[in-house]
Amino acid sequence: MAAPTTARFGKFRVLIGDGASPEQFVAPCGFTSKSLALSKNLTDVNLPDCDDPDAPAWVGRDVESLTASITGEGVMAAESVETWMEAFESTDSVNVKVEIELPAVTYTYTGRMHIASMTLGAEQGGRVTNNVEMQSDGELVRTLVTA
C-alpha cells in the first residue's frame, strides 16, 4: 500500500489583507485549527417520468448560488489582536486568501469576506482563546501553482 501525499498544518494558511496598495497579506497568529467550507445552495424540482406519469418523480437539483466560509480557533495572540479587531469592526468585507500548499501544487482561494463572528473566551487556568467565522462576500477565485 502506498501512503498518501499530504500537507502539514502550517501549509494551510488563512491570510487577511491590510487594504493598502499594494496589498499585503498576513496570516494572523494563534489558530490551532482552521477550515474552509465551500457550499452550494440548491433548488429542487420534481422531474416526472414522461412514459409513466404514475411513477415517482426523481428530484432534479440546480445550483442557485455558491458560498464559502472559514472558521478558525485557537489562542488570542497579542501579535494578531489588531488585525482581527480591525477586520471585525469594518462594515466592509476584507480581502482574504486561503493557501493550501501540497508538495506538487499550491491551491489559493482569494476573495472578500466578512468576519461574521468572533468569540473571545478564557477558562481558569488557561489562555484567552479566539474563535472566528468568516463568510464570503462575492466570488472566491481558485488558482493553482505547480511546483
C-alpha positions, 0 to 999 in steps of 0.5 A: 500500500502506498501512503498518501501525499499530504500537507502539514498544518502550517501549509494551510494558511488563512491570510487577511489583507491590510487594504493598502496598495499594494496589498499585503497579506498576513496570516494572523497568529494563534489558530490551532485549527482552521477550515474552509467550507465551500457550499452550494445552495440548491433548488429542487424540482420534481422531474416526472417520468414522461412514459409513466406519469404514475411513477415517482418523480426523481428530484432534479437539483440546480445550483442557485448560488455558491458560498464559502466560509472559514472558521478558525480557533485557537489562542488570542495572540497579542501579535494578531489582536489588531488585525482581527479587531480591525477586520471585525469592526469594518462594515466592509468585507476584507480581502482574504486568501486561503493557501493550501500548499501540497508538495506538487501544487499550491491551491489559493482561494482569494476573495472578500469576506466578512468576519461574521463572528468572533468569540473571545473566551478564557477558562481558569487556568488557561489562555484567552482563546479566539474563535472566528467565522468568516463568510464570503462576500462575492466570488472566491477565485481558485488558482493553482501553482505547480511546483 
